[in-house]
């Protein structure tokens, strides 16, 4: 697989190794950029947009699939038109010895779009899409609350989904820098003693505090 990739035409230096050994170069990233805009593009059109031969494009595309870089193809829908206009984030505190039960119960909830283990005050974040607020309320108070593994929940409704990309690539940031994107200005000294104390040391305004994951959270990830 790696040999096919490195001998198949143009491309920059390697940016990283993935899967079973495929070496991602600039041409692979360009292919992924094109597929992000249109996952149904033909091989001929893909080759033309990337600037390589059709055979090269096909070989690289199949290598990306075989190596697991491209996992699957799916459709992106308008959730509002599909009748799922309410989006909510439910932050869950899990009883630390009951991660496997939490995972098993969550798998039985088709309305759950996404779940991640998090740091901070809570242990996990669930994203759900439903028809109305009442459905979200029922799920939290009647379904999640009845799971013994769930100790507490906090629900946040999303008012507007400002930005959602299918995926991001290392080349996105590199291309943005090449266009001369403005850099965030660094901290400047301040005449105010309280502000100058942090800024003079190169500290940004405000602060972030990350709380480490509690013991047992790994069981959610590793449970089968």
N, C-alpha and C positions, 0 to 999 in steps of 0.2 A: 504493500500500500504506500509506504513512504517512498519507495523507489519510483512508483508510478507518478507520484506527486512531484518529485524533484526533477523528473525528466520530461515533464509535460509542458514545455513552452515557457512563456514569459512569466515573471513574478519577482517580487522583491525578496529580501531576506526573510528568514523565518521569524515569526513573532511568537511562537509557542508550540508545544507538543500537546496533543490531546488524544483521548481514546486509546487505541491499541498501537499508536505510533505515527499517525498522520501528522505531517509537519505543516502547520498553517502558514502560508505566505500571503503576500499582498493580493495575489490573484484570487486565492480562496476567499479572502475578505470581500473583494469586489463582487464575487459571485453571491455571497451571502447578502450584500447590500441590495443587489438586483432582486433577489428572491424575497427580501423584506417588503419591497414595493409591490411585487407581483409574483406570488408563489406558483402561478400557472403559466408563467412565461415559457415559450418553446425553447428548445436547446439552441436553435438557430438564432433566435432573438437574444438569448442569454450570451451567446458567443459574440454577437455583434456589439452588445452594450459593454461587455468586459474587454473586448479588443483581442480576442484569441480565436483560434480555429474552432469549428464545430466539434471536431473529434476531441480536442483538448478540453473544451467545455464539458462535454459528456463524461469524459474520464474523471475530471475533477469533481463534477457533480455526484457521480456514483461513488467516488472515494469518500466524499463528505457524508453520504448516506450510510455507507458500509461502516465507517468509523464511528458513527453515532453523533457526529456534529449536528447533522440534520436529523432530528428524531422522528418527526412526522409532519404531514401537511394537514391543515384544518381550515375552517372558514371563520371569518370574523363577522359577527352579527351586530345589528343595532338593537341593543337590549331594550330600549324604550319601545320600539315598534314590535318587539317580541313579547311585550307585556311584562317586562321586568324592570320597571323604572325606578325602583327603590334599591339603593345600594347602602349597605351598612357594614361597619367594622365592629366585630365583637371581640373584645379583649378578655381572655379567660385565665383565671388562676386555677391551676390544676393541683389536686392533692398529690404530693410528690411520689407516693407509692402506687399510683393508679394510672400511670401513663398509658399502659397497654389498653386498659379499658376505655380511656378517653379516645384513643386512636380508633379503636374498633367501633365505638358509638358514632364517631364523626363520619366514618366511612358509610354509614347508613343514612346520611342526610344529603340527598341529591342537590339541595339548594345551596350547599356550601361550594363556593367557587374556588376558594384558596384558603390554605391554612399554613401558618409558619410559626416555628418556635422563636420566641423573642427574648431579648434581655429587657431589664426594666422591672417595673412594678408587677406586670403580669407575665404569664408563662407562654401564652400563645395568642395569635391573632387570627381570627376567622373573617373572611369576606363573604357576604351573602348577597344575592340579588333576588328580590321578591316583588310582588305586584303592588303591595301597599304597606304602610307602617304597621297595620294591625297584624300582618303575617310575621313581620320581624318580632313584634312584641310577643306573639304566641310562641315563636320558636325559642326565644330567650327564657320566657317564664314557664313554659310548659314542657319543653323538650330539653334544653340545656340544663335548666335548673333541676331536672329530675335525674340527671346523670350523676351517680355518686362520686365520680372522679372530679366533677366540677365544683370548686370551692366558692368561686365568685365570678361575676362577669361585669363588664362595662361596655355599653353600646354607644357607638358614634355613627351618626348618619352622614353620608357624603352628599354635599349639596351640589357639587359640580365636578366632573372628572375633567380636569384641565388638560392633562397630557397623558397619553397612553401609547407607548411604542411596542411593536411586537417583540423586539429585542434590540439590544445595543451591542456595538462592536468596538474593539480597540481602535479601528481605523476612523471611527466617528470623531473622536477627540483629536486625533492627528490631523484629520482634514480640516477641522475647525481652526486649529492652530495655524495651518497653512494659509487660511483665508485672512489671517491677521485679526483674529477675534480679540477683543480687548481683555486684558488681564485684570483680575480683581485688584484694586489698589491696596497696597500694604498699609499697615497701621502707621499713623503719624504721631509724633509727640504732641502732647496737649498741655496747655497751660494750667488746666484744672488738675490739682494734685491727685484727686481720686481717679480720674480718667487716665492721667499720665502714668500712674503707677503700673497699670496693666499694659497700656499701649507702648510705653517706653521699652518694655521687655518683649515686644513683638507679639503680644497676646491679642486675639480678636475681641471685639466687643461682645458681651454676653458670654455664655459658657454652656457646655454640654456635659452631661453626667451620664456615663454608661454603667449600668448595674450588671454585674456578672450573672450568668445563668445559674439557677439553683440546681443542686444535685438531683438527678433523676430525669432531667429534660432530654438527655441523650437517648433515653429509652423510647421516647416518642419517635425519634428518627430511626432507631435501630430495630424497633419492633416489627415483626412480620405479620 
